[in-house]
Amino acid sequence: MKRFGGLVAAVTVAGCLMQGCSGGSAGGKKGLVIGVSLLNVSNEFIVMLNRAMDAKAKELGVELIVNDAQRSAERQVQQVESFVAQKVDAIILNPCEVEASSPAVDKALAAGIPIVNVNSETRSTPTAFVGSRDEDAGRIAMEYIAKRLGGKGEVVMLHGFMGQAGQIKRDAGAREVLAKNPGMKMIADQPGDWDRAKGMALMENWIQSYGNRINAVFGQNDEMALGALLALEQAKKKDKVIVVGVDAIADAITSLKDGRLDATVFQDAKGQGETAVETAVKIVRKQAYDRQAMIPFQLVTRENVGQFK
């Protein structure tokens, strides 16, 4: 796949994002070609991650072949197999699951192709990892809730995809804080799959089941937190419930500025995406690189939201 003013590349990438295909061909490449498999591009954070990778690739003169795994670890493994067959120079993996996406890492390494995991982890160790410590996100969010509640109250938690590193570690971080605050109790937690509509539906059910008992909601990402927020507003119960998310996506920042959402935890999609591409290029060019690049989370509240775009 050649670039003609970026047009052909853009069309091919867009088609792959929609259909989960394996576009492009590395066979006749002139420059570096990197295959990218993303968790799910209907998620705003992943879209932000992809934009950052694309911008950095253009800056470095690198071609990206971007596939959407559509939440399927099996599809993700197939995409990596296709990248191996195309003999790409490197692969960037945004894993669907810790265990089920691990064969993708194994296949790339067995073929001698460097693979960089971005944003989420696998059991198998990749060539390099770029992301943030997800347990910190859960810890920061629940510490904010604990402070607001004075260490006493009942909370509910919306999980991401079960088995994904973000879900596992954000859960662990949140429960670590709960263990230190015996006056706080988690009365319900279920997976909302990182999805706003599912977060809203779960919150509606919890409002029916627990009524005024709920003092706070922790959504492991902003999409679910915003869905829960809407359900609470429609039930006219938001003024009594604290809602916190993770990622600091645009809608969450707007909601914070409007005085609706209480807090979110900023995750640097731009930093992760750019660093993933830079790391992959350094590996291929046999330059020094960090095997683990950790970008810290930051608490965003109504008081400091002006610092975040």
Sequence and secondary structure as in RCSB ss.txt:
>XXXX:A:sequence
MKRFGGLVAAVTVAGCLMQGCSGGSAGGKKGLVIGVSLLNVSNEFIVMLNRAMDAKAKELGVELIVNDAQRSAER
QVQQVESFVAQKVDAIILNPCEVEASSPAVDKALAAGIPIVNVNSETRSTPTAFVGSRDEDAGRIAMEYIAKRLG
GKGEVVMLHGFMGQAGQIKRDAGAREVLAKNPGMKMIADQPGDWDRAKGMALMENWIQSYGNRINAVFGQNDEMA
LGALLALEQAKKKDKVIVVGVDAIADAITSLKDGRLDATVFQDAKGQGETAVETAVKIVRKQAYDRQAMIPFQLV
TRENVGQFK
>XXXX:A:secstr
   STTHHHHHHHHHHHHH       TT SS EEEEEES TTSHHHHHHHHHHHHHHHHHT EEEEEE TT HHH
HHHHHHHHHHHT SEEEE  S TTTTHHHHHHHHHTT  EEEESS  SS  SEEEE  HHHHHHHHHHHHHHHHT
T EEEEEEE STTSHHHHHHHHHHHHHHHH TTEEEEEEEE TT HHHHHHHHHHHHHHHGGG  EEEESSHHHH
HHHHHHHHHTT GGG EEE SB  HHHHHHHHTT S EEEE  HHHHHHHHHHHHHHHHTT    SEEE   EEE
ETTTGGG  
